[in-house]
Amino acid sequence: MPTMLPNEPMIRSPAARRCRVQQYDDGEEDREAKNGDGGRGWSRWAGEPKREVGSVEEDYLTSIDATGLFVKRLVIQRVRLLFAQNLRLDWLSCFGLLMVVWTTTRGGVEGGQVSYDGRSLIIEGQRKLLFSGSIHYPRSTPDMWPSLISKAKHGGLDVIETYVFWNLHEPRHGQYDFKGRHNIVRFIREIQAHGLYAFIRIGPFIEAEWTYGGLPFWLHDVPGIVYRSDNEPFKYHMQNFTTKIVNLFKSEGLYAPQGGPIILQQIENEYKNAERAFHEKGPPYVQWAAAMAVGLQTGVPWVMCKQDDAPDPVINTCNGRTCGETFVGPNSPNKPAIWTENWTSFYQVYGDKTPLRSAEDLAYNVALFIARKNGSFVNYYMYHGGTNFGRTGSAFVITSYYDEAPIDEYGLIRQPKWGHLKQLHSVIKSCSQTLLHGVISVSPLGQQQEVRLASSFFRIDFVFSFFILSFLDSGECAAFLVNYDRRTEVVVLFQNIHYKLPATSISILPDCATEAFNTAKVTTQSYKRSTLPTVKFNSVDRWSEFREAIPVFGETSISSNSLLEHMNTTKDKSDYLWYITSVNSSKAQSLLTVDSRGHALHAFVNGEHAGSAHGDHKNPAFTLERTINLQHGRNNISLLSLTVGLPNSGAYLERRSLGLDGARLKNSQATNDLTNSAWGYQVGLLGERLQLHTEKGSSAALWSKLSASPKQLTWYKTYFDAPEGDDPLAINLGSMGKGEAWINGHCIGRYWVSFLKADGSPSQTWYHIPKSFLKPKGNRLVLFEEESKDPLNISIDVISIVGSAS
């Protein structure tokens, strides 16, 4: 885009008159030329007398009309520009101004009431600068949705984004689930009830730190399937599910042209990260996915994130922390700059420190994206992260998800992040029309400083097959003063006024004079989150226990003379898979070595615990080595392999493997390779088959009193009354090791307190208990503990915040 303004960025608005631009067909244009009036017939249509002073007569501009279907010659007649005191505007500048009109209006792609051009989405004929936030419906509960969406709206958001979770909605082929936390229609209607738009990322591969990237595991058993490639079996099932979701939304009237809130949707997800691995099968898949999605005729635009070659009319978008610096831009001048994932912190895996991102850094990069990339849509990923309930988190991802987001896991506002971004949104919206319709220019203010100006002398409105160009009597101006220096605060001179810019900051002047906001100057007071133990379980009499049985060889229904792959054996029905074999031995000490491709392992010899080991997120494979004592005769070796979520990213996900890869016994005389011995298998735990976490299963089982000597693989049960009040609740499992927890049959997630961070603290101690999981009296708490920990120091804590927001 040409630089419109002189080096000294002093803006004065020219007085101007209103003119209209009408779409001509070729016949009308030819008739005008033959009549010899050079288009003056249009002047009579516009109803304006001829005025000579200060006018630019009969400039022609080739443009694409608002429907984006074909090129038309548009005549812009009698644009009167009255030059103000400090604005030098010559013919070249006029041409540049007209070129801005061309580049920002050509090629608009309409989808009913939602279209787009090179500057923004266009809704109801109006360009929109939109702030969006990710809230995933299954990572919270339906009773939380209204409050979360309300807080997002109050924080200055216009749009709520969510993925669609294929493995939740079609857990078995052809069997669909849209109830409870899976009720996406109810979630979208709640968004609409709050007056917000919806951005739906169908995928249906989503990654999202969600187990198996959102794909249902039954796909694994489809003959000949290769996920996310030009592969007919995968494309068949992907199209079926995508069509199912789109038709559901259509039937409920959820798309904007139907009066619903959905204005944007996504197909696939960050495919460029994996595309090269598929070689010649990658690019055709991209083309097919785009054509398939567009062919569903939803009436709203589609995007592909991190896909620089997204086929027209699909919009390529940016993901990351610094899209104001890294985004290569839309792959067509007809597409707007959209940031689909602005990471508000990051997901956390067991053993890693808590990812943090400051309010200042978030605000700076949002402002930079808007100023430098002409960005008009920013989605915060996540605005509320929520909870990976049950077994939904991907490999090694903790149960709490993006707790450092502007709204934390419990639905509480996290300050100063929420408040600082709210101020940013308000200031940018105050000059949004200037940003969306104005001319952009850049001028230096120092070696690492610059001003990015948006000046608006006209407004463009779209009405059916016309666009109306309005030249304003009172032009508008907005300035972004940018300091790229990461170390030094500077003072810059702009418009004869000095402005102090902290290091790596942007000051926003909505009127090119008054600093309304600086990204590094946080005025919102911080909140701190506190926990107060309310229900304690330190009485032995409150607890019952159930010891998990250690299976022995010969009593299993599955057998093989090799080590089976874990996921293909469990079919994602359980995290747990027993590998059982037996050896005959004289009484001797031996070294047991077990190789595993992930994720963790507990070894038992003749029913006694012999050792445990695990991998981590970066290196899931590991080897367990333990010296064991064998008894004379037959010895049972029972190895409990377990996953901590399934992998969720990368190419050829269907080929991934987990579980045992080799086993050996070595004594002073020989090495016995057990890898190809006879093995028995048991999918899942006895307690899972008995459904000890449910009321029926728990009542039918024989529980014992709490033992003074805790053992590995033990189920615990107790009851409690719900604390009074409306504050959020969490269970403090800081005294436990590893396992799962249920409240009244609802799994609140995996816990792994014993997997410590580098500083020696647990990756996660408190686990969210949604209020909707509780009843006033007699709530049932069930734990499955893999390690030898007792539950006496567990408590249920009230979560609250201290401090106040400005």
ABEGO torsion letter per residue (X at the ends): XBBABBABBBBBBBBBBBBBBBBBBAAAAAAAAAAGAGGAAAAAAAGBBBBABGBBBGBBBBBBBAAGABBBBBBBBGBBBBBBAABBBBAAAAAAAAAAAAAAABGBBBBEABBBBAABBBBGGBBBBBBBBBBBAAABBAAAAAAAAAAAAAAGBABBBBBBBAAAABABBGBBBABEAABAAAAAAAAAAAGBBBBBBAOABAGGGBBGGGBBAAAAABBGBBBGBBBAAAAAAAAAAAAAAAAAAAAAGABAAAGBABABBBBEBGAAAAAAAAEAAAAAAAAAAAAAAAAAGAGBBBBBBGBAABBOABBBBBBEABAAAABAEBABAABBBBBABBBABBBBBBGBBBBBBBAAAAAAAAAAAAAAAGBABBBBOBABAEBBBEAABBBGBBABBGAABABBAAGBBBOAAAAAAAAAAAAAAAAAAAAAABBBBBBBAEAABBBBBBBBABBBBBBEABBBBBBBABBBBBBBBBBABAABBBBBBBGGBBBBBBBGBBBBBAAGABBABBAABBABBBBBBBBBBABBAABAAABBBBBBBBBBBGABABBBABBBBAAAAAGGABABBBBBBBBBBBBBBBBBBBBBAOABBBBBBGGBBAEBBBBBAABABBBBBBBBBBBBEBBBBBBBBBBBEBBABEBGAAABBBEBABBBBBBAABBBBAAABBBBBBBEBAAAAAGAABAAAAAABBBBBBBABBBBGBBBBBBBBBBBEABBBBBBAAABBBEBBBBGGBBAEBBBAABBBAAGBBABABBBBBAAABBABGBBBBBBBABBBBAAABBBBBBBBBEBBX
